[in-house]
Amino acid sequence: MKARLGPHFAVTLFFLGACLAFGDPALTDMMPNAASNQDGQPSTLMRRFALVVGCNEGGAGRERLKYAGSDARSFAAVMTELGGVRPSDLTLLLDPGLARIEGALAALRDEADRAAGAGLRSELVFYYSGHSDETGLLIGAEKLGYPELRAELDGVRADLRVAILDSCSSGAMTRAKGGSPRPAFVFDESSDMKGHAYITSSSAAESAQESDRLGGSFFTHYLVSGLRGAADSLGQGRVTLNEAYAYAFKETLASTERTQFGPQHPAYEINLTGSGDLVLTDLRTAGAGLLFAEDVQGRIFVRDARGTLAVELMKTRGKRVRIGIEPGSYSVLVDDGGSRLSSELQIAKGGYALLSASELRPVPATATAARGAPLIAGLGAVGVESPVFTIQVLPDLGQALFTSAMDRVFAVNALVGSTRELRGFEVAGLLNTDAVGATGFQAAGLANATLGSAAAFQAAGLANYAGGDMGWFNVAGLANIVGGRARGAQIAGLLNLTQAGRVLYAGKESLGFVGELPVAPGEINFGFQAAGLGNIDLGAFAGFQVACFNWTASQGIGVQIAGLFNASADFAGFQLAPVNVGKELRGLQLGVVNVAGELWGSQFGLVNISTRIHGPAFGLVSIEKDGILAFEGTIDPDGRALAAMKVGTRFSYTILSLGADSPQNPQNWNLSLGLGARLPLGPYFIDADAQWRAYSKDRGTAPSILPGSQSAVARALFGARLDGPLALVGGGAVEFLIPGLSLGADGSPVTAFAWTPSFIFGFQL
């Protein structure tokens, strides 16, 4: 099991002030085993695989955890951002069954075998957050015993394996094999290090605890903070296994000494051979970062724009500390033991913000409540009452909107309702506000605003806002805005805006219509979205979207229909709009203009553009980066010449050609437009196309392409490439004369269907 600490153990933070961002100083070279090269990209000499599992369910009789999934997401994020793990080499499983975990391990075994076959060094990191007991991991109603887990991990053909278990009694895994603490288990260089390292969040007889204040478990919170730079004791811009464990041990023990479940002692077992200092994260590969100057000291809390505690560390004066973190807006609170100071920072992609003592501003003192009442984030301490039913005619003028002391079950508010936490229904003439969260039904003439998560049904004339996750059905006249994930249906007159957790999956080939989709529904926005202007998902979306425009910043799965455009970084399904844009796509694009990076599927449109397409493209013009762009010149034995331009993908093209009759009749011009297909055969190729041809109106006169004479032409050419771009082509063509449309050689209309074959030869460039 894993024990939970409720809100009565929470301590919240206050944020005010401003920030000044500076670029990062010059970065030194990478260590050999940092799983990255000097450009901050994953090393081509080593692959580091990661399997990250978060499981809130522990079976009958065990309390469902709240934060196992968020712990897993946090660990997955730091490994891909700083730990040298490519997104394609990371598998994130949320609330999986035992069979799915075993399947993921089997897939890792195959990948590790391929890496070994390619002569690459490989490393495996396994992380689990959830329930366990003295004998194994509790995966819902199933169990994965520690001996079986060891055997599964040992079966992965990796040079080095690191397992991290954040669960109750997980120390039994190290004890089972006689592991004992050693003063140091990493050394100086790790290019030849082999073996395993097992780290557990608690000893064999202790509870692993999670906290509402941290929004996760104590151990994972401090482990991730350490990996982001808090554990970099030498200030070298990298965090080793030894440093990460030491930091997580010290901070976890200090934070749990006075909790109701008692102190929690992380443990480890190490069996490594060779020399080296195993680097888990390299801060110099961060997309952005935060530098604390030498004059900043005290316990530092860094929260993101949603109020989530991202990093916590203790800093001493005289030392500069670097934290690797994603770009965005952050609030920083520094508690030096005598005062509390804060600042707000904006960190740009690829940049670092430097925070010195001069940028910190004092946080005003706030009133405290008796009997240890918890603080509401950034708003002061309050007492908590829980009336069953309240009717409020006027708002409580003695409190700000988000500092209510009330937990309400049923509430009717004539104008404005201010609630700490709602569990039931709430109706207001203008506005409902909730500081912690809302569960049930809310209706307001103006807006519903919840700093935490809002579950079930919300209806408002103007807007619905949730700082955390939003529930199953939300209707607003203007907008639905969600800081976390959205589930179910969202309908807004103007805009739906959501921010979901990052979706990481085993491999690009597994996101689509073949095989199991390795994305847990709890990780993404899913359901139905309809808006008069747009649907914007800053994370990932699965389901159905209808709006003037739809934009998904991460992965999209399902259907997007838009009056203007659809845009998605990675999409599987169907896109319908005048303009469809995607970086990686699996499925179908139907529009006037379709643009894709790599596409597994089809494009239907007037203009189709792709970097690489694994399927047909149907349109007036289809362009692929490595596709067909060629000039062709051909002639037949009767002297008829043709100059053509071919533009298309690797397998299909559009052809536009201009032809002239024999030298005895040089003004008999024709213009053709058609579609073709190419079969590449190494240095050879076969082109086949069909064209519609229009001749100049009167033979022997100046060109004037009018419907005087028209015909259909079919061609097949065999091509052989020479050195460089030149290719020789030869084949056959058949021109079909159609009664009512075509003219004969003497200029008279044809009265019967006829066809004329010819041999053609020429070149392509």
Secondary structure, DSSP 8 states (H G I E B T S, - for coil): -EEEE-GGG-----------EE---------TTSSB-TTSSB-SSEEEEEEEEEE----TTS---SSHHHHHHHHHHHHHHTS---GGGEEEEES--HHHHHHHHHHHHHHHHHHHHTT-EEEEEEEEEEEE-SSEEEETTEEEEHHHHHHHHHTS--SEEEEEEESTTTHHHHHHTT----S----S--TT-EEEEEEESS-TT--EEEETTTTEEHHHHHHHHIIIIIT-TT-SSEEEHHHHHHHHHHHHHHHHTTSTT-----EEEEEEES----EEEEGGG-SSEEEE-TT--EEEEEEETT--EEEEEEE-TT--EEEE--SEEEEEEEE-SS-EEEEEEEE-TT-EEEE-GGG-EE-------GGG--EETTTEE---B--SEEEESS--TTS-TT---BEEEEEEESSEEEEEEEEEEEEESSEEEEEEEEEEEEEESSEEEESSEEEEEEEESSEEEESS-B-SEEEESSEEEESS-BEEEEEESSEEEE-------S-GGGSSSSS-----GGGSEEEEEEESSEEEESS-EEEEEEEEEEEEEEEEEEEEEEEEEEEEEEEEEEEESSEEEEEEEEEEEESSEEEEEEEEEEEESSEEEEEEESS-EESSEEEETTSEEEEEEEE-TT--EEEEEEEE-SSEEEEEEEEE--TTSTT-EEEEEEEEEEEEETTEEEEEEEEEEEEESSTTS---EEEEEEEEEEEEEEEEE-STT-EEEEEEEEEEE-TTT-B-TTS-B--S-EEEEEEEEEEE-
